[in-house]
């Protein structure tokens, strides 16, 4: 399992967009992402640094592995 880097909320959203997620709306300091065919929505905090545990939780809610997420970053 790869080590997750510290990313901003906007950088996390960019990676999820590459993986087919779309921004549905932004409410306060959270960006809500949706994807066709997925029941779950992702709520990405729009912070300067997203905690690694939060990022790991978002990745698992999106039914991805850490490696798939890291590959989409490149």
Backbone as JSON Lines, residues from 0, in Angstrom:
{"i":0,"aa":"X","n":[0.85,-1.18,0.0],"ca":[0.0,0.0,0.0],"c":[0.89,1.24,0.0]}
{"i":1,"aa":"X","n":[0.64,2.15,-0.95],"ca":[1.44,3.36,-1.05],"c":[1.09,4.37,0.02]}
{"i":2,"aa":"X","n":[2.06,5.21,0.31],"ca":[1.83,6.25,1.31],"c":[1.15,7.43,0.65]}
{"i":3,"aa":"X","n":[0.1,7.89,1.27],"ca":[-0.66,9.01,0.72],"c":[0.06,10.33,0.98]}
{"i":4,"aa":"X","n":[0.14,11.18,-0.02],"ca":[0.74,12.51,0.19],"c":[-0.28,13.44,0.84]}
{"i":5,"aa":"X","n":[0.22,14.56,1.36],"ca":[-0.66,15.6,1.87],"c":[-1.09,16.46,0.68]}
{"i":6,"aa":"X","n":[-2.39,16.51,0.43],"ca":[-2.93,17.27,-0.7],"c":[-3.95,18.27,-0.19]}
{"i":7,"aa":"X","n":[-4.17,19.32,-0.98],"ca":[-5.24,20.27,-0.65],"c":[-6.55,19.69,-1.14]}
{"i":8,"aa":"X","n":[-7.65,20.24,-0.67],"ca":[-8.96,19.78,-1.11],"c":[-9.14,19.93,-2.61]}
{"i":9,"aa":"X","n":[-8.66,21.0,-3.17],"ca":[-8.78,21.25,-4.62],"c":[-7.98,20.22,-5.41]}
{"i":10,"aa":"X","n":[-6.8,19.84,-4.92],"ca":[-5.99,18.82,-5.6],"c":[-6.69,17.46,-5.55]}
{"i":11,"aa":"X","n":[-7.32,17.15,-4.42],"ca":[-8.05,15.89,-4.29],"c":[-9.21,15.86,-5.3]}
{"i":12,"aa":"X","n":[-9.92,16.98,-5.43],"ca":[-11.03,17.06,-6.38],"c":[-10.54,16.84,-7.81]}
{"i":13,"aa":"X","n":[-9.38,17.42,-8.17],"ca":[-8.82,17.23,-9.51],"c":[-8.57,15.76,-9.81]}
{"i":14,"aa":"X","n":[-8.03,15.04,-8.83],"ca":[-7.75,13.62,-9.04],"c":[-9.05,12.84,-9.22]}
{"i":15,"aa":"X","n":[-10.04,13.12,-8.38],"ca":[-11.32,12.42,-8.51],"c":[-12.0,12.77,-9.84]}
{"i":16,"aa":"X","n":[-11.82,13.99,-10.35],"ca":[-12.38,14.34,-11.65],"c":[-11.76,13.49,-12.74]}
{"i":17,"aa":"X","n":[-10.46,13.24,-12.65],"ca":[-9.79,12.37,-13.63],"c":[-10.36,10.95,-13.59]}
{"i":18,"aa":"X","n":[-10.89,10.56,-12.43],"ca":[-11.45,9.22,-12.26],"c":[-12.95,9.16,-12.57]}
{"i":19,"aa":"X","n":[-13.5,10.25,-13.12],"ca":[-14.89,10.24,-13.57],"c":[-15.9,10.87,-12.63]}
{"i":20,"aa":"X","n":[-15.47,11.41,-11.5],"ca":[-16.39,12.07,-10.58],"c":[-16.62,13.5,-11.04]}
{"i":21,"aa":"X","n":[-17.79,14.06,-10.71],"ca":[-18.14,15.43,-11.09],"c":[-18.52,16.23,-9.85]}
{"i":22,"aa":"X","n":[-18.23,17.51,-9.89],"ca":[-18.62,18.39,-8.79],"c":[-20.11,18.65,-8.92]}
{"i":23,"aa":"X","n":[-20.87,18.3,-7.89],"ca":[-22.31,18.54,-7.89],"c":[-22.62,19.92,-7.31]}
{"i":24,"aa":"X","n":[-21.94,20.25,-6.23],"ca":[-22.18,21.54,-5.57],"c":[-21.09,21.74,-4.52]}
{"i":25,"aa":"X","n":[-21.05,22.97,-4.02],"ca":[-20.16,23.25,-2.89],"c":[-21.01,23.91,-1.82]}
{"i":26,"aa":"X","n":[-20.91,23.35,-0.64],"ca":[-21.68,23.89,0.48],"c":[-20.7,24.26,1.57]}
{"i":27,"aa":"X","n":[-20.52,25.54,1.8],"ca":[-19.56,25.97,2.81],"c":[-18.16,25.56,2.42]}
{"i":28,"aa":"X","n":[-17.51,24.82,3.3],"ca":[-16.13,24.44,3.04],"c":[-16.0,23.01,2.53]}
{"i":29,"aa":"X","n":[-17.08,22.43,1.99],"ca":[-17.02,21.07,1.46],"c":[-17.51,21.03,0.02]}
{"i":30,"aa":"X","n":[-16.78,20.3,-0.81],"ca":[-17.12,20.13,-2.22],"c":[-17.74,18.74,-2.36]}
{"i":31,"aa":"X","n":[-18.95,18.68,-2.9],"ca":[-19.68,17.42,-3.03],"c":[-19.48,16.88,-4.44]}
{"i":32,"aa":"X","n":[-19.01,15.64,-4.53],"ca":[-18.77,14.99,-5.81],"c":[-19.75,13.84,-6.01]}
{"i":33,"aa":"X","n":[-20.19,13.66,-7.25],"ca":[-21.08,12.54,-7.59],"c":[-20.5,11.83,-8.81]}
{"i":34,"aa":"X","n":[-20.96,10.58,-9.0],"ca":[-20.56,9.81,-10.17],"c":[-21.72,8.95,-10.6]}
{"i":35,"aa":"X","n":[-21.95,8.91,-11.9],"ca":[-23.03,8.1,-12.46],"c":[-22.82,6.64,-12.08]}
{"i":36,"aa":"X","n":[-23.88,6.02,-11.58],"ca":[-23.8,4.61,-11.21],"c":[-23.34,4.35,-9.79]}
{"i":37,"aa":"X","n":[-22.97,5.39,-9.04],"ca":[-22.54,5.25,-7.65],"c":[-23.62,5.81,-6.73]}
{"i":38,"aa":"X","n":[-23.93,5.06,-5.7],"ca":[-24.9,5.54,-4.72],"c":[-24.26,6.6,-3.82]}
{"i":39,"aa":"X","n":[-22.99,6.37,-3.48],"ca":[-22.29,7.25,-2.54],"c":[-21.95,8.59,-3.19]}
{"i":40,"aa":"X","n":[-21.93,9.63,-2.38],"ca":[-21.38,10.92,-2.78],"c":[-20.13,11.13,-1.95]}
{"i":41,"aa":"X","n":[-19.22,11.92,-2.47],"ca":[-17.99,12.22,-1.75],"c":[-18.03,13.67,-1.29]}
{"i":42,"aa":"X","n":[-17.74,13.89,-0.04],"ca":[-17.71,15.24,0.52],"c":[-16.26,15.57,0.84]}
{"i":43,"aa":"X","n":[-15.63,16.33,-0.06],"ca":[-14.2,16.67,0.08],"c":[-14.08,18.01,0.78]}
{"i":44,"aa":"X","n":[-13.38,18.05,1.92],"ca":[-13.19,19.34,2.59],"c":[-12.27,20.25,1.76]}
{"i":45,"aa":"X","n":[-12.67,21.48,1.59],"ca":[-11.89,22.45,0.82],"c":[-10.89,23.13,1.75]}
{"i":46,"aa":"X","n":[-9.95,22.34,2.23],"ca":[-8.92,22.83,3.16],"c":[-7.58,22.87,2.46]}
{"i":47,"aa":"X","n":[-6.64,23.57,3.07],"ca":[-5.29,23.61,2.52],"c":[-4.64,22.24,2.59]}
{"i":48,"aa":"X","n":[-4.92,21.49,3.64],"ca":[-4.39,20.13,3.79],"c":[-5.52,19.21,4.21]}
{"i":49,"aa":"X","n":[-5.74,18.15,3.42],"ca":[-6.73,17.14,3.78],"c":[-5.99,16.04,4.54]}
{"i":50,"aa":"X","n":[-6.49,15.68,5.71],"ca":[-5.84,14.66,6.54],"c":[-5.77,13.34,5.78]}
{"i":51,"aa":"X","n":[-4.71,12.59,6.02],"ca":[-4.52,11.31,5.33],"c":[-5.66,10.34,5.62]}
{"i":52,"aa":"X","n":[-6.15,10.32,6.83],"ca":[-7.26,9.43,7.18],"c":[-8.53,9.8,6.43]}
{"i":53,"aa":"X","n":[-8.77,11.09,6.28],"ca":[-9.94,11.56,5.52],"c":[-9.8,11.17,4.06]}
{"i":54,"aa":"X","n":[-8.61,11.35,3.5],"ca":[-8.37,10.99,2.11],"c":[-8.54,9.49,1.9]}
{"i":55,"aa":"X","n":[-8.02,8.7,2.82],"ca":[-8.15,7.24,2.73],"c":[-9.63,6.83,2.77]}
{"i":56,"aa":"X","n":[-10.42,7.51,3.6],"ca":[-11.85,7.24,3.69],"c":[-12.55,7.6,2.39]}
{"i":57,"aa":"X","n":[-12.2,8.72,1.78],"ca":[-12.79,9.12,0.5],"c":[-12.46,8.11,-0.59]}
{"i":58,"aa":"X","n":[-11.23,7.63,-0.59],"ca":[-10.81,6.65,-1.6],"c":[-11.61,5.36,-1.45]}
{"i":59,"aa":"X","n":[-11.81,4.91,-0.22],"ca":[-12.56,3.66,-0.02],"c":[-14.04,3.86,-0.36]}
{"i":60,"aa":"X","n":[-14.61,5.03,-0.07],"ca":[-16.01,5.3,-0.44],"c":[-16.2,5.31,-1.94]}
{"i":61,"aa":"X","n":[-15.14,5.66,-2.68],"ca":[-15.2,5.69,-4.14],"c":[-14.91,4.31,-4.74]}
{"i":62,"aa":"X","n":[-14.76,3.3,-3.89],"ca":[-14.43,1.92,-4.32],"c":[-13.14,1.86,-5.11]}
{"i":63,"aa":"X","n":[-12.14,2.58,-4.64],"ca":[-10.82,2.59,-5.26],"c":[-9.79,2.05,-4.29]}
{"i":64,"aa":"X","n":[-8.65,1.68,-4.83],"ca":[-7.51,1.35,-3.97],"c":[-6.61,2.58,-3.92]}
{"i":65,"aa":"X","n":[-5.72,2.59,-2.95],"ca":[-4.77,3.71,-2.83],"c":[-3.91,3.78,-4.08]}
{"i":66,"aa":"X","n":[-3.51,2.61,-4.6],"ca":[-2.66,2.59,-5.79],"c":[-3.38,3.2,-7.0]}
{"i":67,"aa":"X","n":[-4.67,2.91,-7.16],"ca":[-5.44,3.48,-8.26],"c":[-5.52,5.0,-8.14]}
{"i":68,"aa":"X","n":[-5.7,5.47,-6.91],"ca":[-5.74,6.92,-6.68],"c":[-4.39,7.56,-6.99]}
{"i":69,"aa":"X","n":[-3.32,6.92,-6.51],"ca":[-1.97,7.47,-6.74],"c":[-1.63,7.47,-8.23]}
{"i":70,"aa":"X","n":[-2.04,6.43,-8.96],"ca":[-1.79,6.39,-10.41],"c":[-2.55,7.5,-11.13]}
{"i":71,"aa":"X","n":[-3.74,7.84,-10.67],"ca":[-4.52,8.91,-11.3],"c":[-3.9,10.27,-11.02]}
{"i":72,"aa":"X","n":[-3.07,10.38,-9.99],"ca":[-2.42,11.65,-9.68],"c":[-1.35,11.99,-10.72]}
{"i":73,"aa":"X","n":[-0.76,10.97,-11.33],"ca":[0.37,11.19,-12.25],"c":[-0.06,11.74,-13.57]}
